[in-house]
Amino acid sequence: MPTTQADLGDWIADYADEPDKVREFCIRHGILERVRTTIELARRNFPPIEKLTLSIWKDPLEGTEKAYVFLEVRSGYEEAREGDRRFRPQWVKALPFPERDQIRFSYTIV
């Protein structure tokens, strides 16, 4: 059976408080798989993730919306920075600029 866009979006509910809104935004902008790649790269590269959230973020200066992946990592500063040093080059390589520009990513240490 072929996979549909809706099937690909079911994992969003694991991370988003408003999964339908996030799913619709990602499908409309053609970034559903790009967001999933961002999450997979974050999980692979960062220290233990306490919480991962996915939402839509509105840039107050530009008035534009972006998919927003936010991590809370349980680690020390150096361990988290090392995870970020591994993550960023892989993310840039895996996602071309126009699609990556529709996604915001950040983390905090807890």
C-alpha positions as CSV (number, residue, x, y, z in Angstrom):
1,M,0.0,0.0,0.0
2,P,1.5,3.4,-0.9
3,T,2.3,5.9,1.8
4,T,0.3,9.1,1.9
5,Q,1.2,12.5,3.2
6,A,-1.2,11.9,6.1
7,D,0.6,8.7,7.0
8,L,3.9,10.5,7.1
9,G,2.4,13.1,9.5
10,D,1.2,10.7,12.2
11,W,4.5,11.0,14.2
12,I,3.9,14.8,14.6
13,A,1.4,14.1,17.4
14,D,4.2,12.6,19.5
15,Y,5.8,16.1,19.7
16,A,3.2,18.8,19.0
17,D,0.4,20.2,21.2
18,E,-1.4,21.2,18.0
19,P,-0.5,18.4,15.6
20,D,-3.1,19.2,12.9
21,K,-1.8,22.8,12.7
22,V,1.8,21.7,12.5
23,R,1.0,18.9,10.0
24,E,-1.0,21.3,7.7
25,F,1.8,23.9,7.8
26,C,4.5,21.3,7.0
27,I,2.5,19.9,4.1
28,R,1.6,23.3,2.7
29,H,5.3,24.3,2.7
30,G,6.6,20.9,1.5
31,I,8.8,20.4,4.6
32,L,7.2,17.4,6.3
33,E,10.2,15.1,5.6
34,R,12.6,18.0,6.3
35,V,11.1,18.4,9.8
36,R,11.3,14.7,10.4
37,T,15.0,14.7,9.3
38,T,15.7,17.6,11.7
39,I,14.2,15.6,14.6
40,E,16.1,12.4,13.7
41,L,19.4,14.4,13.4
42,A,18.8,16.0,16.8
43,R,18.0,12.7,18.4
44,R,21.2,11.2,17.0
45,N,23.5,14.0,17.9
46,F,22.4,15.6,21.2
47,P,22.9,14.2,24.7
48,P,19.8,12.7,26.4
49,I,16.8,14.7,25.3
50,E,14.4,15.4,28.2
51,K,11.7,16.8,26.0
52,L,11.3,17.6,22.3
53,T,8.5,19.9,21.1
54,L,7.3,20.8,17.6
55,S,5.2,23.9,17.0
56,I,4.6,26.8,14.7
57,W,6.6,29.9,15.6
58,K,5.7,33.3,14.4
59,D,8.7,35.6,13.9
60,P,7.7,38.9,15.5
61,L,9.9,41.0,13.3
62,E,9.1,39.4,9.9
63,G,5.6,38.3,10.7
64,T,6.4,34.9,9.0
65,E,5.7,31.5,10.4
66,K,8.2,28.7,10.8
67,A,8.1,25.1,12.0
68,Y,10.0,25.1,15.3
69,V,11.8,22.2,16.8
70,F,12.9,22.8,20.4
71,L,14.9,20.4,22.6
72,E,15.4,20.3,26.3
73,V,18.6,18.3,26.9
74,R,19.8,16.9,30.2
75,S,23.5,17.5,30.1
76,G,26.3,19.9,31.0
77,Y,27.2,22.8,28.8
78,E,30.1,21.2,27.0
79,E,28.2,18.0,26.2
80,A,25.3,20.0,24.7
81,R,27.6,22.2,22.7
82,E,29.4,19.2,21.3
83,G,26.0,17.8,20.3
84,D,25.3,21.1,18.5
85,R,28.7,21.0,16.8
86,R,27.8,17.6,15.4
87,F,24.2,18.4,14.5
88,R,24.6,21.7,12.6
89,P,26.8,20.6,9.7
90,Q,24.7,17.4,9.2
91,W,21.6,19.5,9.2
92,V,22.9,22.0,6.7
93,K,24.1,19.1,4.4
94,A,20.8,17.2,4.7
95,L,18.4,20.1,4.1
96,P,18.7,22.6,1.2
97,F,18.4,26.3,2.0
98,P,14.9,27.2,1.0
99,E,13.3,24.3,3.0
100,R,15.7,24.7,6.0
101,D,14.7,28.4,6.2
102,Q,11.1,27.3,7.0
103,I,12.4,25.4,10.1
104,R,13.8,26.9,13.3
105,F,15.8,24.8,15.7
106,S,17.0,25.5,19.2
107,Y,17.7,23.8,22.5
108,T,18.2,24.5,26.2
109,I,20.0,22.6,28.9
110,V,17.9,21.4,31.9
